[in-house]
């Protein structure tokens, strides 16, 4: 339980360092000693682009497949 908590705290610290180092979050200290946090705007959307995608095609072929059958005898029970 303690290991999980420490791992979670370490992960949050690494994420915070990554966000500050990439400029997504800016930390500024004001003259009165308080800290202000500025974040950049993130735009989310879709665009239409031409990309190569794999295509799966199906075709009908005659192949041997396993089958299960029962013999129907009159007195077999």
C-alpha positions as CSV (number, residue, x, y, z in Angstrom):
1,X,0.0,0.0,0.0
2,X,2.8,2.4,0.9
3,X,4.8,1.5,-2.2
4,X,1.7,2.2,-4.4
5,X,1.2,5.6,-2.7
6,X,4.9,6.5,-3.1
7,X,4.9,5.4,-6.8
8,X,1.8,7.5,-7.4
9,X,3.4,10.6,-5.8
10,X,6.6,10.0,-7.8
11,X,4.6,9.7,-11.1
12,X,2.7,13.0,-10.3
13,X,6.0,14.8,-9.7
14,X,7.5,13.5,-13.0
15,X,4.3,14.6,-14.9
16,X,4.5,18.1,-13.2
17,X,8.2,18.4,-14.1
18,X,7.5,17.4,-17.7
19,X,4.6,20.0,-18.0
20,X,6.8,22.8,-16.6
21,X,9.8,21.9,-18.8
22,X,7.8,21.8,-22.0
23,X,6.2,25.1,-21.3
24,X,2.6,23.8,-20.9
25,X,2.6,25.3,-17.4
26,X,4.5,28.5,-16.3
27,X,5.1,29.2,-12.7
28,X,5.7,32.8,-11.8
29,X,6.5,34.2,-8.4
30,X,4.9,37.6,-7.6
31,X,6.4,40.4,-5.6
32,X,4.3,39.5,-2.6
33,X,5.7,36.0,-2.6
34,X,2.7,34.2,-4.0
35,X,3.0,31.9,-7.0
36,X,0.8,32.3,-10.1
37,X,0.3,29.5,-12.6
38,X,-0.3,30.2,-16.3
39,X,-1.3,27.5,-18.7
40,X,-1.3,27.5,-22.4
41,X,-4.5,26.9,-24.4
42,X,-4.9,23.5,-26.0
43,X,-6.9,23.2,-29.2
44,X,-8.5,19.8,-29.9
45,X,-10.2,19.0,-33.1
46,X,-10.0,17.0,-36.3
47,X,-8.6,17.6,-39.7
48,X,-8.9,15.7,-43.0
49,X,-5.6,14.3,-44.3
50,X,-4.5,11.7,-46.8
51,X,-2.7,8.9,-44.9
52,X,-1.9,5.3,-45.8
53,X,-3.9,2.7,-44.0
54,X,-3.8,-1.0,-44.2
55,X,-6.7,-2.6,-46.0
56,X,-7.9,-6.1,-45.3
57,X,-9.7,-7.8,-48.2
58,X,-11.6,-11.0,-48.0
59,X,-12.2,-13.6,-50.7
60,X,-14.0,-16.9,-50.9
61,X,-11.9,-20.0,-51.3
62,X,-12.6,-23.7,-51.0
63,X,-10.6,-25.1,-48.2
64,X,-10.8,-28.2,-46.0
65,X,-12.2,-27.4,-42.6
66,X,-12.8,-29.7,-39.6
67,X,-16.2,-31.1,-39.2
68,X,-18.1,-33.1,-36.5
69,X,-20.8,-35.5,-37.3
70,X,-23.0,-38.0,-35.5
71,X,-24.1,-41.3,-36.7
72,X,-27.8,-41.8,-36.1
73,X,-28.5,-45.5,-35.1
74,X,-32.0,-46.7,-34.3
75,X,-31.2,-48.6,-31.1
76,X,-28.3,-46.5,-29.8
77,X,-29.0,-44.7,-26.5
